[in-house]
Amino acid sequence: MSQDQVPEIVVDRLPLYLRMLEFLKKEDKAITSSQELADRLGLSSAQIRKDLSYFGGFGKQGTGYAIDYLIKQLRQILHVDRVWDVALIGAGDLGRALAHYQGFEQQGFRLVAIFDNAPKKIGTAVGDLHVQDMAELPRLVREKTIRVAILAVPADAAATVAAKLVELGICAILNYAPITLNVPPNVRVYHIDPVIGLQNMAYYL
């Protein structure tokens, strides 16, 4: 089945399944079921079976899913059975925190460069990286064939930086800036805004 035929909401759930499977593996489990996954994730077992059916049959009725096998298949489906080089734009408090996060590479993403346009930040060390001048962005994106970027810049700079990333061939942007980005259809943007999450929860308080 082509990517366009799989509903986006189904793709959104696949990383949740992968994370739970990896958690179950750490518990030394070898087999799981759609019901166990559903109980752990707060979903229905029918929903999980339907989601996985878009990509083939991964389990046997009465037997369940082999966890190692399903992890391998989901990593292939999500294209994280390889490591993607990632550029981080923004070396402020948030950018530096992201640069220090140790969980990216084991999940298929490796930060290879961090950029900023503030002279006092350029050249400073952030973990194993040194902050690069934004002027170096085109060269490093080409040299390292970077296709994924994380945007951790102020809202008033996000649109301009995103346009530059698109121009350089970046096709996936994880956006932490509190603004909605307008990009071409072939570029995927995932927005993370803690304030929106808090506002959503506040409705139920």
HUVENNOR-V926048 format. One record per residue. N is the residue number from 1. RES is the residue in one small letter. SS is DSSP state (helix for helix, strand for strand, loop for the rest). PSI is psi as a letter, one per 20 degrees, with the letter a starting at -180 (* if undefined). D_FIRST is the distance of its C-alpha to the first C-alpha in Angstrom with 1 decimal. Layout:
n:N res:RES ss:SS psi:PSI d_first:D_FIRST
n:N res:RES ss:SS psi:PSI d_first:D_FIRST
This chain:
n:1 res:m ss:loop psi:p d_first:0.0
n:2 res:s ss:loop psi:q d_first:3.8
n:3 res:q ss:helix psi:h d_first:6.6
n:4 res:d ss:helix psi:i d_first:8.3
n:5 res:q ss:helix psi:i d_first:6.5
n:6 res:v ss:loop psi:p d_first:7.5
n:7 res:p ss:loop psi:q d_first:11.2
n:8 res:e ss:helix psi:h d_first:13.5
n:9 res:i ss:helix psi:h d_first:15.7
n:10 res:v ss:helix psi:g d_first:13.2
n:11 res:v ss:helix psi:h d_first:12.9
n:12 res:d ss:helix psi:h d_first:16.7
n:13 res:r ss:helix psi:h d_first:17.2
n:14 res:l ss:helix psi:g d_first:15.6
n:15 res:p ss:helix psi:h d_first:18.6
n:16 res:l ss:helix psi:g d_first:20.9
n:17 res:y ss:helix psi:g d_first:19.5
n:18 res:l ss:helix psi:g d_first:19.8
n:19 res:r ss:helix psi:g d_first:23.3
n:20 res:m ss:helix psi:h d_first:24.4
n:21 res:l ss:helix psi:g d_first:23.3
n:22 res:e ss:helix psi:h d_first:25.3
n:23 res:f ss:helix psi:g d_first:28.2
n:24 res:l ss:helix psi:h d_first:28.1
n:25 res:k ss:helix psi:h d_first:28.2
n:26 res:k ss:helix psi:h d_first:31.3
n:27 res:e ss:loop psi:j d_first:32.8
n:28 res:d ss:loop psi:k d_first:32.6
n:29 res:k ss:loop psi:q d_first:30.2
n:30 res:a ss:loop psi:h d_first:28.0
n:31 res:i ss:strand psi:q d_first:26.2
n:32 res:t ss:strand psi:r d_first:25.1
n:33 res:s ss:loop psi:r d_first:23.8
n:34 res:s ss:helix psi:h d_first:21.7
n:35 res:q ss:helix psi:g d_first:25.2
n:36 res:e ss:helix psi:g d_first:26.6
n:37 res:l ss:helix psi:g d_first:23.9
n:38 res:a ss:helix psi:g d_first:24.3
n:39 res:d ss:helix psi:h d_first:28.0
n:40 res:r ss:helix psi:h d_first:27.9
n:41 res:l ss:helix psi:i d_first:25.6
n:42 res:g ss:loop psi:k d_first:27.0
n:43 res:l ss:loop psi:a d_first:23.8
n:44 res:s ss:loop psi:q d_first:23.3
n:45 res:s ss:helix psi:h d_first:22.0
n:46 res:a ss:helix psi:h d_first:19.9
n:47 res:q ss:helix psi:g d_first:18.2
n:48 res:i ss:helix psi:g d_first:17.4
n:49 res:r ss:helix psi:g d_first:16.1
n:50 res:k ss:helix psi:g d_first:13.9
n:51 res:d ss:helix psi:g d_first:12.5
n:52 res:l ss:helix psi:h d_first:11.9
n:53 res:s ss:helix psi:i d_first:10.3
n:54 res:y ss:loop psi:h d_first:7.1
n:55 res:f ss:loop psi:j d_first:7.0
n:56 res:g ss:loop psi:a d_first:9.1
n:57 res:g ss:loop psi:p d_first:12.8
n:58 res:f ss:loop psi:i d_first:15.2
n:59 res:g ss:strand psi:r d_first:18.4
n:60 res:k ss:strand psi:p d_first:20.8
n:61 res:q ss:loop psi:p d_first:22.6
n:62 res:g ss:loop psi:i d_first:26.1
n:63 res:t ss:loop psi:g d_first:25.4
n:64 res:g ss:strand psi:b d_first:23.0
n:65 res:y ss:strand psi:p d_first:21.1
n:66 res:a ss:strand psi:o d_first:22.6
n:67 res:i ss:helix psi:g d_first:22.9
n:68 res:d ss:helix psi:g d_first:23.0
n:69 res:y ss:helix psi:g d_first:19.9
n:70 res:l ss:helix psi:h d_first:17.8
n:71 res:i ss:helix psi:g d_first:19.4
n:72 res:k ss:helix psi:g d_first:18.3
n:73 res:q ss:helix psi:g d_first:14.7
n:74 res:l ss:helix psi:h d_first:14.6
n:75 res:r ss:helix psi:h d_first:16.6
n:76 res:q ss:helix psi:g d_first:14.2
n:77 res:i ss:helix psi:g d_first:11.2
n:78 res:l ss:loop psi:i d_first:13.8
n:79 res:h ss:loop psi:k d_first:15.2
n:80 res:v ss:loop psi:k d_first:18.6
n:81 res:d ss:loop psi:j d_first:19.2
n:82 res:r ss:loop psi:r d_first:21.4
n:83 res:v ss:loop psi:p d_first:24.0
n:84 res:w ss:strand psi:p d_first:23.8
n:85 res:d ss:strand psi:p d_first:27.2
n:86 res:v ss:strand psi:p d_first:28.0
n:87 res:a ss:strand psi:p d_first:30.8
n:88 res:l ss:strand psi:p d_first:32.7
n:89 res:i ss:strand psi:o d_first:34.6
n:90 res:g ss:loop psi:o d_first:37.6
n:91 res:a ss:loop psi:k d_first:40.1
n:92 res:g ss:loop psi:a d_first:41.7
n:93 res:d ss:helix psi:g d_first:41.9
n:94 res:l ss:helix psi:g d_first:38.2
n:95 res:g ss:helix psi:g d_first:37.1
n:96 res:r ss:helix psi:h d_first:39.5
n:97 res:a ss:helix psi:g d_first:38.3
n:98 res:l ss:helix psi:h d_first:34.7
n:99 res:a ss:helix psi:h d_first:36.0
n:100 res:h ss:helix psi:i d_first:37.8
n:101 res:y ss:loop psi:p d_first:34.8
n:102 res:q ss:loop psi:i d_first:34.1
n:103 res:g ss:loop psi:i d_first:30.7
n:104 res:f ss:loop psi:g d_first:28.5
n:105 res:e ss:helix psi:h d_first:28.5
n:106 res:q ss:helix psi:i d_first:27.8
n:107 res:q ss:helix psi:j d_first:24.5
n:108 res:g ss:loop psi:j d_first:23.4
n:109 res:f ss:strand psi:p d_first:25.5
n:110 res:r ss:strand psi:o d_first:28.9
n:111 res:l ss:strand psi:p d_first:31.4
n:112 res:v ss:strand psi:i d_first:33.0
n:113 res:a ss:strand psi:q d_first:35.0
n:114 res:i ss:strand psi:p d_first:36.6
n:115 res:f ss:strand psi:q d_first:38.1
n:116 res:d ss:strand psi:r d_first:40.7
n:117 res:n ss:loop psi:j d_first:43.2
n:118 res:a ss:loop psi:o d_first:46.1
n:119 res:p ss:loop psi:h d_first:48.8
n:120 res:k ss:loop psi:i d_first:49.9
n:121 res:k ss:loop psi:h d_first:46.4
n:122 res:i ss:loop psi:p d_first:45.7
n:123 res:g ss:loop psi:i d_first:46.5
n:124 res:t ss:loop psi:q d_first:46.6
n:125 res:a ss:strand psi:p d_first:44.9
n:126 res:v ss:strand psi:o d_first:42.0
n:127 res:g ss:loop psi:c d_first:41.2
n:128 res:d ss:loop psi:i d_first:40.5
n:129 res:l ss:strand psi:r d_first:39.9
n:130 res:h ss:strand psi:p d_first:42.3
n:131 res:v ss:strand psi:p d_first:41.7
n:132 res:q ss:strand psi:q d_first:41.2
n:133 res:d ss:strand psi:q d_first:42.4
n:134 res:m ss:helix psi:h d_first:39.8
n:135 res:a ss:helix psi:h d_first:41.2
n:136 res:e ss:helix psi:i d_first:39.7
n:137 res:l ss:helix psi:g d_first:36.1
n:138 res:p ss:helix psi:g d_first:35.2
n:139 res:r ss:helix psi:g d_first:36.6
n:140 res:l ss:helix psi:h d_first:35.0
n:141 res:v ss:helix psi:g d_first:31.5
n:142 res:r ss:helix psi:g d_first:31.8
n:143 res:e ss:helix psi:h d_first:33.5
n:144 res:k ss:helix psi:j d_first:31.1
n:145 res:t ss:loop psi:l d_first:27.9
n:146 res:i ss:loop psi:p d_first:27.2
n:147 res:r ss:loop psi:i d_first:24.0
n:148 res:v ss:strand psi:p d_first:24.4
n:149 res:a ss:strand psi:q d_first:27.5
n:150 res:i ss:strand psi:p d_first:29.1
n:151 res:l ss:strand psi:o d_first:31.4
n:152 res:a ss:loop psi:l d_first:34.5
n:153 res:v ss:loop psi:r d_first:36.9
n:154 res:p ss:loop psi:q d_first:39.0
n:155 res:a ss:helix psi:h d_first:37.5
n:156 res:d ss:helix psi:i d_first:39.8
n:157 res:a ss:helix psi:i d_first:38.4
n:158 res:a ss:helix psi:g d_first:34.7
n:159 res:a ss:helix psi:g d_first:33.8
n:160 res:t ss:helix psi:g d_first:35.8
n:161 res:v ss:helix psi:g d_first:34.3
n:162 res:a ss:helix psi:g d_first:30.7
n:163 res:a ss:helix psi:h d_first:31.4
n:164 res:k ss:helix psi:g d_first:32.8
n:165 res:l ss:helix psi:g d_first:29.8
n:166 res:v ss:helix psi:g d_first:27.5
n:167 res:e ss:helix psi:h d_first:30.0
n:168 res:l ss:loop psi:i d_first:29.9
n:169 res:g ss:loop psi:j d_first:26.2
n:170 res:i ss:loop psi:p d_first:25.2
n:171 res:c ss:loop psi:j d_first:21.7
n:172 res:a ss:strand psi:p d_first:21.7
n:173 res:i ss:strand psi:p d_first:24.8
n:174 res:l ss:strand psi:o d_first:25.8
n:175 res:n ss:strand psi:o d_first:28.6
n:176 res:y ss:loop psi:i d_first:31.6
n:177 res:a ss:loop psi:p d_first:33.7
n:178 res:p ss:loop psi:m d_first:34.6
n:179 res:i ss:loop psi:q d_first:33.3
n:180 res:t ss:loop psi:p d_first:30.1
n:181 res:l ss:loop psi:p d_first:28.9
n:182 res:n ss:loop psi:o d_first:27.9
n:183 res:v ss:loop psi:r d_first:25.7
n:184 res:p ss:loop psi:q d_first:23.6
n:185 res:p ss:loop psi:h d_first:20.0
n:186 res:n ss:loop psi:i d_first:18.7
n:187 res:v ss:loop psi:p d_first:20.7
n:188 res:r ss:strand psi:p d_first:19.6
n:189 res:v ss:strand psi:p d_first:22.6
n:190 res:y ss:strand psi:p d_first:23.1
n:191 res:h ss:strand psi:p d_first:26.5
n:192 res:i ss:loop psi:o d_first:28.8
n:193 res:d ss:loop psi:o d_first:32.0
n:194 res:p ss:helix psi:h d_first:34.2
n:195 res:v ss:helix psi:g d_first:36.4
n:196 res:i ss:helix psi:g d_first:33.8
n:197 res:g ss:helix psi:g d_first:32.9
n:198 res:l ss:helix psi:g d_first:36.6
n:199 res:q ss:helix psi:h d_first:37.1
n:200 res:n ss:helix psi:g d_first:34.4
n:201 res:m ss:helix psi:h d_first:36.1
n:202 res:a ss:helix psi:h d_first:39.5
n:203 res:y ss:loop psi:h d_first:38.7
n:204 res:y ss:loop psi:i d_first:38.8
n:205 res:l ss:loop psi:* d_first:42.0
